[in-house]
């Protein structure tokens, strides 16, 4: 069964809000990670079980 969660790795508050609105409108559950370390932790905690990962390339604490 595919997860309904989408990991959003984004440090800008406005961009987080915009992407969260889009993801919610697609009937998916957004999981926001405000920095690279939080994104990696969320991914590991869920053992990679997200439908998608949307990631900013320049993240505080850990860059892609």
KETI-888693 format. One record per residue (C-alpha): chain; x, y, z. Coordinates in Angstrom, 3 decimals. Example, Ala and Ser with C-alpha at 12.3 -4.5 7.8 and 13.67 -1.06 7.14 Angstrom:
   unit          u          v          w
      A     12.300     -4.500      7.800
      A     13.670     -1.060      7.140
This chain:
   unit          u          v          w
      A      0.000      0.000      0.000
      A      1.412      3.365     -1.032
      A      1.764      6.055      1.609
      A     -0.340      9.182      1.348
      A      2.442     11.248      2.910
      A      4.765     13.546      0.984
      A      7.962     14.783      2.613
      A      8.579     18.472      1.937
      A     12.125     19.569      2.743
      A     12.004     23.363      2.550
      A     13.476     26.069      4.782
      A     11.474     29.039      3.478
      A      8.187     29.513      5.397
      A      6.298     30.941      2.402
      A      7.377     28.073      0.148
      A      6.426     25.558      2.857
      A      2.939     27.060      3.008
      A      2.526     27.100     -0.789
      A      3.671     23.500     -1.288
      A      1.623     22.345      1.722
      A     -1.525     23.843      0.145
      A     -0.823     22.084     -3.165
      A     -0.107     18.734     -1.498
      A     -3.236     18.988      0.659
      A     -5.369     19.790     -2.397
      A     -4.114     16.521     -3.932
      A     -5.516     14.662     -0.903
      A     -2.040     13.872      0.380
      A     -0.586     14.492      3.832
      A      2.379     16.891      3.876
      A      5.245     16.307      6.297
      A      7.365     19.477      6.596
      A     11.093     19.351      7.341
      A     12.623     22.824      7.848
      A     16.243     21.737      7.360
      A     18.308     18.934      5.881
      A     18.856     17.084      9.151
      A     15.115     17.067      9.916
      A     14.383     15.798      6.386
      A     16.886     12.955      6.713
      A     15.525     12.042     10.169
      A     11.913     12.013      8.901
      A     12.910      9.851      5.939
      A     14.807      7.391      8.121
      A     12.084      7.274     10.797
      A      9.511      6.357      8.156
      A     12.026      4.010      6.479
      A     11.610      5.804      3.167
      A      7.847      5.237      3.157
      A      6.794      8.487      1.488
      A      4.960      8.741     -1.829
      A      7.320     11.552     -2.849
      A     10.102     13.670     -1.417
      A     10.188     17.308     -2.531
      A     13.493     18.844     -1.505
      A     15.107     22.231     -1.811
      A     18.713     21.789     -2.951
      A     20.168     24.315     -0.494
      A     19.071     23.367      3.000
      A     20.410     24.551      6.347
      A     22.395     21.957      8.348
      A     22.637     19.460      5.457
      A     22.753     20.170      1.718
      A     21.743     17.773     -1.038
